[in-house]
Every structure is written in structure tokens, then in C-alpha cells.
Amino acid sequence: RGKSVRTITFEQFKEALQELSKKRFKGKSDEEALQEMYKLIEGKGPGLTGVTKAIASPTVSRLTDTSKFTGSHKERFDASGKGKGKAGREDLVDNSGYVSGYKHAGTYDHKVQGNK
């Protein structure tokens, strides 16, 4: 691979396996060594060694515990701690025509039709 490239193609991977098999299985022919290398990696995927893991410190858990949020930040999460998305970030306008807090919203048509 090139110096500035972080990945390789499948063809480059196969070439690398051929070179490694020669070094690992020195007493065997190139074809036998390659077959032995294929047996080693058969059924295996990429490893997870060196992958960054989440830190479980008391400080981080305190900062990410949504049950302790207050004020407008508390409105952004439901009871289970899952975010509400856009509904939790901005005030959604009610365009129903009723004043907020009016108990009988949506009953106008019922009352008018009931009097006729």
C-alpha cells in the first residue's frame, strides 16, 4: 500500500497473504504455504484489537444521566431517557386556533351541531 493510504484492496490483501505464507511456512512450496494460510484465516473476520472503547467513569456517567437534567434540557428526553428529537429542541406551535390550556378544544362543531 502507499504511505498515505490507510486501506488496501482485496487484490493487495491476497498478495500480502502470498508473501506472508512464504515466510510463515518456509519448508513448504508456495502453493502449499498459501493453502495453509487460507486454512488459518478461514471463517475469521477482522479483529477488534486496538478499537477505542467507551469510558465508564463516574464523571461521564453523571454527565450523561438524563434523569438528572433540569430546565429546558429535561424537556429533550422522555421518561426512558431516549431523546425526543426535534420536538424536544424547539417549541412546536399549535395552530389549532385555540388558546393553550383551553379545556374544551375541538368541541365547537359538536356544540353547534347539537343545538340544531
C-alpha positions in Angstrom: 0.0 0.0 0.0 1.1 3.6 -0.4 2.3 5.6 2.6 -0.6 7.9 2.7 -3.3 5.2 2.2 -4.9 3.6 5.2 -6.7 0.8 3.4 -5.8 -1.9 0.8 -7.8 -3.5 -1.9 -8.7 -7.2 -2.0 -6.0 -7.9 -4.6 -3.4 -6.3 -2.4 -4.7 -8.3 0.5 -4.2 -11.6 -1.5 -0.7 -10.5 -2.5 0.2 -9.8 1.1 -1.1 -13.3 2.1 1.1 -14.9 -0.5 4.2 -13.0 0.8 3.3 -13.9 4.5 2.7 -17.5 3.7 6.2 -17.9 2.3 7.7 -16.5 5.5 5.4 -18.4 7.9 5.6 -21.8 6.1 9.2 -21.9 4.9 9.6 -25.7 4.4 6.6 -25.9 2.0 6.1 -24.9 -1.6 4.4 -21.6 -2.4 1.1 -23.2 -3.2 1.0 -25.4 -0.1 2.0 -22.5 2.1 -0.8 -20.4 0.6 -3.3 -23.2 1.3 -2.1 -23.4 4.9 -2.5 -19.6 5.2 -6.1 -19.8 3.9 -6.8 -22.5 6.5 -5.6 -20.2 9.2 -7.9 -17.3 8.3 -10.9 -19.4 7.2 -14.1 -18.3 8.9 -12.5 -15.3 10.7 -13.2 -11.6 10.4 -11.3 -8.5 11.3 -10.2 -8.3 14.9 -11.3 -5.6 17.3 -7.9 -5.2 19.0 -7.0 -1.6 19.4 -10.5 -0.3 18.9 -11.4 2.6 21.2 -13.8 1.6 24.0 -16.2 3.9 25.8 -15.0 5.1 29.2 -17.2 4.2 32.1 -16.1 6.7 34.7 -18.4 8.3 37.3 -17.9 11.7 35.8 -19.0 10.6 32.3 -22.0 8.7 33.7 -23.1 11.7 35.8 -23.0 14.0 32.8 -24.9 11.6 30.5 -27.6 10.6 33.0 -30.7 12.2 31.6 -32.7 11.7 34.8 -30.6 14.4 36.4 -31.1 17.0 33.7 -33.1 20.2 34.7 -34.7 23.1 33.0 -35.1 23.1 29.2 -32.7 20.2 28.8 -35.0 17.9 30.7 -37.7 18.5 28.1 -35.5 16.9 25.4 -35.8 13.4 26.8 -38.8 11.1 27.5 -39.1 9.0 30.7 -36.9 6.2 29.4 -34.0 8.7 28.7 -34.4 8.5 24.9 -34.2 11.8 23.1 -37.4 13.3 21.6 -35.6 14.7 18.6 -36.9 18.0 17.1 -39.9 18.0 19.4 -37.6 18.3 22.4 -35.4 21.0 20.9 -37.9 23.7 19.9 -41.3 24.9 20.8 -43.8 23.5 18.4 -46.6 25.9 17.6 -50.2 24.8 18.0 -52.1 26.1 15.0 -55.5 24.7 16.1 -56.9 28.2 16.8 -57.5 27.5 20.5 -55.7 29.2 23.4 -53.2 26.9 25.1 -54.8 25.5 28.2 -58.4 25.7 26.9 -60.1 22.5 28.2 -62.8 22.1 25.5 -60.6 22.4 22.4 -62.1 20.7 19.4 -65.7 20.7 20.7 -67.1 23.7 18.8 -68.5 21.7 15.9 -70.1 19.2 18.3 -71.8 22.0 20.3 -73.1 23.8 17.2 -74.5 20.7 15.6 -76.0 19.6 18.9 -78.1 22.8 19.1 -79.6 22.4 15.6 
